[in-house]
């Protein structure tokens, strides 16, 4: 049953993407940048927008230094902190705590 719903979801997502692509193509073809209207009593606005981003085609090691940013991060080692708290370390117990959460897993 879950597999059937997953396939249906994927199918609907593909259909939505096809509609979106068709709407963009038609709006560009008609030289319309914005549409506003009401669909089944719900206000709808469509706008064709463009954005730019940089896609790097090689690994960072192959780039010259002036085209790279070096990041040095210090992050807490949560496994070590948990082990220290469970072992009774008072310092670890003052700077961190263990959270227990209840959740439902669907598989």
N, C-alpha and C positions, 0 to 999 in steps of 0.2 A: 504494500500500500504506500509506504514511504517512497519507494523507488518510482512508483507511478506519479506521485505528486512532484518528485524531483524532476522527472522528465517533462511534466506539464509546465513547471516553473521555467525550465531551460527553454522550452518551446515558446512560451510567452515572452521571455526576455529577448529571444532572437526576433520574434515578430515586432516587438516594440522598437528594437534597433533598426529593423528594415523600414518601419514607418518613419522613424526619425531621419534616417538617411534620405528617404524619398522626399520628406518635407523640406529638408535643407536643399536638396537638388532643385526642387520645383521653385522654392523661394528665390534661390540664386538665379535660376533661369528666367524668372519673371521680374528680377531686380527689385525684390521686396525684402527689406531688412527686418520688418516687424509686422506682426499680425496680432490683433486683439479681437476677441469675440466672446460669445457665451455658448457653451456646449452643455446641453442638459441642465441648464440653470446654473452652471458653474463658470465663473469668469476664467478665460484662458488667454494667455499671452505667449506668443512665440517670437523669438528673436534669433537671427543668425548672427553669431559672434565668432570672432577669431582670437586665438591666443597663440603665443609663441613659447617654445621651450627649447632647451639645448639638449640634444641627445649625444652622449659621448660614445664613440664607436670603438675605443681602445681602453685598456686597463689604465688606471691612474699611474702606474709605474712607468708607462711609456710616454707620458706627457712631460713637457718641460716644467721645471719647478715654478715658473711664474704663472702657469695655468693650473696650479694645484693649491689647495688649502690644506694645511696640516691641522688635524684635530687631535688633541690629547684630552682624554676624558677619564675621570675618576668616578667609578660607579661602585655602589655597595655590593659585596659578595653575599647575597641573600642566603645561600646555602650555608656558608660559614657562620653567618649571624644566627641562623636558626639553630645550628648545632651548638653554638655557644650558649644561647638562651636555654636550650634543653639540658645542657650540661651544668646550668646554674650560674653562669657568668653574670655578675651583677652589672658590669659596664654595658654589656650587650642588652641586658634587660632594661636599662635606663634609656638607651638610644633607639630601641626598636621593640616591636612586639609581634606576636604571631596572631594573625587574623584567621578565623575559621569561617568559611562561607558554605551555605547550603545551596545546591543547585541541582537541576534536573538534567540528566544526560539522555539524549535521544539518539539511538543508533540503530 
